[in-house]
Amino acid sequence: MSRTVSLVLGGVLVVLGLVWFGQGMGWIGGSGMSGVRLWAVIGPILAVVGAVLIVRGLRPVRIGRHRGTPSG
């Protein structure tokens, strides 16, 4: 997965996870998800997955030997 895709997808997942959490807690109304505790659990999990993708996208590219490359 390219770095740009990882960053964009991660950002979308974080925002979506926070919205779902807010809906599940009842802070954001107007949806069938509002006040349903399941979304208060799924939201943070999704946000964490998004944060992991963002961190992976921000990590510097390592240049050097790859695993499995014979030495010498």
Secondary structure, 3 states (H helix, E strand, C coil): CCHHHHHHHHHHHHHHHHHHHHHHCCCCCCCCCCCCHHHHHHHHHHHHHHHHHHHHHHCCCCCCCCCCCCCC
